[in-house]
């Protein structure tokens, strides 16, 4: 396995281990909810996430401080 991939996996494992049991349960619930969505909706969410990742940090900060209401 390439070194970069190993580091990425290790970082994700560390982040997961740092979560509280309540946070882990919340993440698992979100994952289940996403997996139950129709493929078109999942693709749309993926597209929106990729767009978000391309935003400058100051725009991301605006979204973090004022998130849209949940559907």
DSSP file (Angstrom, degrees, kcal/mol; ACC not computed):
  #  RESIDUE AA STRUCTURE BP1 BP2  ACC     N-H-->O    O-->H-N    N-H-->O    O-->H-N    TCO  KAPPA ALPHA  PHI   PSI    X-CA   Y-CA   Z-CA
    1    1 A X              0   0    0      0, 0.0     5,-0.1     0, 0.0     0, 0.0   0.000 360.0 360.0 360.0 135.5    0.0    0.0    0.0
    2    2 A X     >  -     0   0    0      1,-0.1     4,-2.2     3,-0.0     3,-0.3  -0.255 360.0-119.8 -60.7 148.0    1.4    3.4   -0.9
    3    3 A X  H  > S+     0   0    0      1,-0.2     4,-2.4     2,-0.2     5,-0.2   0.874 112.2  54.5 -55.9 -42.2    2.7    5.5    2.0
    4    4 A X  H  > S+     0   0    0      1,-0.2     4,-2.2     2,-0.2    -1,-0.2   0.892 108.4  48.6 -62.6 -39.9    0.2    8.3    1.4
    5    5 A X  H  > S+     0   0    0     -3,-0.3     4,-2.4     2,-0.2    -1,-0.2   0.900 110.2  51.7 -67.3 -40.1   -2.7    5.9    1.6
    6    6 A X  H  X S+     0   0    0     -4,-2.2     4,-2.6     1,-0.2    -2,-0.2   0.926 110.7  48.2 -60.0 -45.2   -1.4    4.4    4.8
    7    7 A X  H  X S+     0   0    0     -4,-2.4     4,-2.5     2,-0.2    -2,-0.2   0.901 110.4  51.6 -63.7 -41.1   -1.1    7.9    6.4
    8    8 A X  H  X S+     0   0    0     -4,-2.2     4,-2.1     2,-0.2    -1,-0.2   0.928 112.0  46.1 -61.9 -45.4   -4.6    8.8    5.3
    9    9 A X  H  X S+     0   0    0     -4,-2.4     4,-2.4     2,-0.2    -2,-0.2   0.922 112.5  50.3 -63.9 -44.2   -6.1    5.6    6.8
   10   10 A X  H  X S+     0   0    0     -4,-2.6     4,-2.3     1,-0.2    -2,-0.2   0.896 109.9  50.9 -62.4 -40.3   -4.1    6.1   10.1
   11   11 A X  H  X S+     0   0    0     -4,-2.5     4,-2.3     2,-0.2    -1,-0.2   0.904 110.8  48.5 -64.3 -40.9   -5.3    9.7   10.3
   12   12 A X  H  X S+     0   0    0     -4,-2.1     4,-2.4     2,-0.2    -2,-0.2   0.893 110.8  50.8 -66.4 -39.3   -8.9    8.6    9.9
   13   13 A X  H  X S+     0   0    0     -4,-2.4     4,-2.6     2,-0.2    -2,-0.2   0.904 110.4  49.4 -64.6 -40.5   -8.5    5.9   12.5
   14   14 A X  H  X S+     0   0    0     -4,-2.3     4,-1.6     2,-0.2    -2,-0.2   0.918 111.1  49.4 -63.8 -42.9   -7.1    8.4   15.0
   15   15 A X  H  X S+     0   0    0     -4,-2.3     4,-0.6     1,-0.2    -2,-0.2   0.909 112.2  48.4 -62.7 -41.6   -9.9   10.8   14.3
   16   16 A X  H >< S+     0   0    0     -4,-2.4     3,-1.2     1,-0.2    -2,-0.2   0.916 110.0  51.5 -63.8 -43.5  -12.5    8.0   14.8
   17   17 A X  H 3< S+     0   0    0     -4,-2.6    -1,-0.2     1,-0.3    -2,-0.2   0.795 104.7  58.0 -65.3 -27.5  -10.8    6.9   18.1
   18   18 A X  H 3< S+     0   0    0     -4,-1.6    -1,-0.3    -5,-0.2    -2,-0.2   0.649  87.5  98.4 -77.8 -14.6  -10.9   10.4   19.4
   19   19 A X  S << S-     0   0    0     -3,-1.2     2,-0.1    -4,-0.6    -3,-0.0  -0.408  77.2-118.9 -73.6 148.5  -14.7   10.6   19.0
   20   20 A X     >  -     0   0    0      1,-0.1     4,-2.5    -2,-0.1     5,-0.2  -0.410  31.0-104.8 -76.1 162.3  -16.9   10.0   22.0
   21   21 A X  H  > S+     0   0    0      1,-0.2     4,-2.1     2,-0.2     5,-0.1   0.868 123.9  52.3 -56.3 -36.1  -19.3    7.0   21.9
   22   22 A X  H  > S+     0   0    0      2,-0.2     4,-2.1     1,-0.2    -1,-0.2   0.909 109.4  48.2 -66.4 -41.9  -22.2    9.5   21.4
   23   23 A X  H  > S+     0   0    0      2,-0.2     4,-2.4     1,-0.2    -2,-0.2   0.901 110.9  51.2 -65.4 -40.2  -20.4   11.1   18.4
   24   24 A X  H  X S+     0   0    0     -4,-2.5     4,-2.7     1,-0.2    -1,-0.2   0.910 108.9  50.8 -62.4 -42.1  -19.6    7.7   16.9
   25   25 A X  H  X S+     0   0    0     -4,-2.1     4,-2.2    -5,-0.2    -1,-0.2   0.903 110.1  50.3 -62.2 -40.4  -23.3    6.8   17.2
   26   26 A X  H  X S+     0   0    0     -4,-2.1     4,-2.4     2,-0.2    -2,-0.2   0.916 111.1  48.3 -63.4 -43.7  -24.3   10.0   15.5
   27   27 A X  H  X S+     0   0    0     -4,-2.4     4,-2.5     2,-0.2    -2,-0.2   0.917 110.9  50.7 -63.4 -43.8  -21.8    9.3   12.6
   28   28 A X  H  X S+     0   0    0     -4,-2.7     4,-2.5     1,-0.2    -1,-0.2   0.904 110.2  50.4 -60.5 -40.9  -23.1    5.8   12.2
   29   29 A X  H  X S+     0   0    0     -4,-2.2     4,-2.3     2,-0.2    -1,-0.2   0.913 110.6  48.6 -64.9 -43.1  -26.6    7.0   12.1
   30   30 A X  H  X S+     0   0    0     -4,-2.4     4,-2.7     2,-0.2    -1,-0.2   0.917 110.7  51.7 -61.6 -42.4  -25.7    9.6    9.4
   31   31 A X  H  X S+     0   0    0     -4,-2.5     4,-2.5     1,-0.2    -2,-0.2   0.926 110.0  48.4 -60.7 -45.7  -23.9    6.9    7.4
   32   32 A X  H  X S+     0   0    0     -4,-2.5     4,-1.3     1,-0.2    -1,-0.2   0.911 111.6  50.5 -60.5 -42.3  -27.0    4.6    7.5
   33   33 A X  H  < S+     0   0    0     -4,-2.3     4,-0.5     1,-0.2     3,-0.4   0.922 111.3  47.9 -63.1 -44.5  -29.2    7.5    6.4
   34   34 A X  H >< S+     0   0    0     -4,-2.7     3,-1.2     1,-0.2    -1,-0.2   0.901 109.4  53.2 -63.2 -41.0  -26.9    8.3    3.5
   35   35 A X  H 3< S+     0   0    0     -4,-2.5    -1,-0.2     1,-0.3    -2,-0.2   0.760 104.9  55.8 -67.5 -23.4  -26.7    4.7    2.4
   36   36 A X  T 3< S+     0   0    0     -4,-1.3    -1,-0.3    -3,-0.4    -2,-0.2   0.566  86.8 102.3 -86.2  -7.7  -30.5    4.5    2.3
   37   37 A X  S <  S-     0   0    0     -3,-1.2    -3,-0.0    -4,-0.5     5,-0.0  -0.393  85.8 -97.3 -71.6 151.9  -30.8    7.4   -0.1
   38   38 A X    >>  -     0   0    0      1,-0.1     4,-2.1    -2,-0.1     3,-0.5  -0.353  38.0-109.1 -62.9 151.3  -31.5    6.7   -3.7
   39   39 A X  H 3> S+     0   0    0      1,-0.2     4,-2.4     2,-0.2     5,-0.2   0.843 117.2  55.7 -53.7 -38.1  -28.3    6.8   -5.9
   40   40 A X  H 3> S+     0   0    0      1,-0.2     4,-2.1     2,-0.2    -1,-0.2   0.905 108.7  47.3 -64.1 -40.0  -29.3   10.0   -7.6
   41   41 A X  H <> S+     0   0    0     -3,-0.5     4,-2.4     2,-0.2    -1,-0.2   0.895 111.2  51.2 -67.4 -39.1  -29.6   11.8   -4.3
   42   42 A X  H  X S+     0   0    0     -4,-2.1     4,-2.4     2,-0.2    -2,-0.2   0.910 110.0  49.8 -63.8 -40.8  -26.3   10.4   -3.1
   43   43 A X  H  X S+     0   0    0     -4,-2.4     4,-2.6     2,-0.2    -1,-0.2   0.899 109.8  51.4 -63.7 -40.0  -24.6   11.6   -6.3
   44   44 A X  H  X S+     0   0    0     -4,-2.1     4,-2.4     2,-0.2    -2,-0.2   0.919 110.8  47.8 -63.5 -43.4  -26.1   15.1   -5.8
   45   45 A X  H  X S+     0   0    0     -4,-2.4     4,-2.4     2,-0.2    -2,-0.2   0.898 111.3  51.0 -63.0 -40.0  -24.8   15.2   -2.2
   46   46 A X  H  X S+     0   0    0     -4,-2.4     4,-2.4     2,-0.2    -2,-0.2   0.914 110.0  49.8 -62.9 -42.7  -21.4   14.1   -3.4
   47   47 A X  H  X S+     0   0    0     -4,-2.6     4,-2.1     1,-0.2    -2,-0.2   0.921 111.4  48.5 -62.0 -44.2  -21.4   16.8   -6.0
   48   48 A X  H  X S+     0   0    0     -4,-2.4     4,-2.5     1,-0.2    -1,-0.2   0.888 110.6  51.6 -63.6 -38.8  -22.3   19.4   -3.5
   49   49 A X  H  X S+     0   0    0     -4,-2.4     4,-2.6     2,-0.2    -2,-0.2   0.919 108.7  50.2 -64.3 -43.0  -19.6   18.2   -1.1
   50   50 A X  H  X S+     0   0    0     -4,-2.4     4,-1.0     1,-0.2    -1,-0.2   0.891 110.7  50.0 -63.5 -38.0  -17.0   18.4   -3.8
   51   51 A X  H >X S+     0   0    0     -4,-2.1     3,-0.6     1,-0.2     4,-0.6   0.926 110.1  51.0 -62.7 -44.4  -18.1   22.0   -4.6
   52   52 A X  H >< S+     0   0    0     -4,-2.5     3,-1.5     1,-0.2    -2,-0.2   0.907 105.0  56.3 -59.5 -43.2  -17.9   22.8   -0.9
   53   53 A X  H 3< S+     0   0    0     -4,-2.6    -1,-0.2     1,-0.3    -2,-0.2   0.786 103.2  56.0 -61.2 -26.4  -14.4   21.4   -0.7
   54   54 A X  H << S+     0   0    0     -4,-1.0    -1,-0.3    -3,-0.6    -2,-0.2   0.610  86.3 104.8 -81.7 -12.1  -13.3   23.8   -3.5
   55   55 A X  S << S-     0   0    0     -3,-1.5     2,-0.0    -4,-0.6    -3,-0.0  -0.308  81.6-101.9 -68.1 150.9  -14.5   26.9   -1.6
   56   56 A X    >>  -     0   0    0      1,-0.1     4,-1.9     4,-0.0     3,-0.8  -0.363  36.9-107.3 -65.8 155.6  -12.0   29.2    0.0
   57   57 A X  H 3> S+     0   0    0      1,-0.3     4,-2.6     2,-0.2     5,-0.2   0.841 117.4  58.7 -56.1 -37.9  -11.6   28.8    3.8
   58   58 A X  H 3> S+     0   0    0      1,-0.2     4,-1.4     2,-0.2    -1,-0.3   0.863 107.1  47.5 -65.2 -33.0  -13.5   32.1    4.6
   59   59 A X  H <> S+     0   0    0     -3,-0.8     4,-1.9     2,-0.2    -1,-0.2   0.895 110.8  51.4 -70.9 -39.6  -16.6   30.8    2.7
   60   60 A X  H  X S+     0   0    0     -4,-1.9     4,-2.5     1,-0.2    -2,-0.2   0.902 106.8  54.6 -61.7 -39.9  -16.4   27.5    4.5
   61   61 A X  H  X S+     0   0    0     -4,-2.6     4,-2.3     1,-0.2    -1,-0.2   0.877 105.0  53.7 -61.7 -37.6  -16.2   29.4    7.8
   62   62 A X  H  X S+     0   0    0     -4,-1.4     4,-1.6     1,-0.2    -1,-0.2   0.918 110.1  47.0 -62.6 -43.3  -19.4   31.2    6.9
   63   63 A X  H  < S+     0   0    0     -4,-1.9    -2,-0.2     1,-0.2    -1,-0.2   0.893 111.9  50.7 -65.0 -39.5  -21.1   27.9    6.3
   64   64 A X  H >< S+     0   0    0     -4,-2.5     3,-0.5     1,-0.2    -2,-0.2   0.896 113.8  43.8 -65.8 -39.4  -19.8   26.5    9.6
   65   65 A X  H 3< S+     0   0    0     -4,-2.3    -1,-0.2     1,-0.3    -2,-0.2   0.731 128.8  27.4 -79.9 -20.8  -21.0   29.5   11.6
   66   66 A X  T 3< S-     0   0    0     -4,-1.6    -1,-0.3    -5,-0.2    -2,-0.1  -0.537  82.1-174.9-139.1  69.9  -24.4   29.6    9.9
   67   67 A X    <   -     0   0    0     -3,-0.5    -3,-0.1    -2,-0.1     3,-0.1  -0.287  32.4-103.1 -68.5 151.5  -25.3   26.2    8.7
   68   68 A X        -     0   0    0      1,-0.1    -1,-0.1    -5,-0.0     3,-0.1  -0.376  46.9 -92.2 -68.5 153.3  -28.5   25.7    6.6
   69   69 A X        -     0   0    0      1,-0.1    -1,-0.1     2,-0.1     2,-0.0  -0.366  47.2-103.0 -65.7 145.7  -31.5   24.2    8.5
   70   70 A X              0   0    0      1,-0.1    -1,-0.1    -3,-0.1    -3,-0.0  -0.341 360.0 360.0 -67.8 150.7  -31.8   20.4    8.3
   71   71 A X              0   0    0     -3,-0.1    -1,-0.1    -2,-0.0    -2,-0.1   0.447 360.0 360.0 -85.1 360.0  -34.4   19.0    5.9
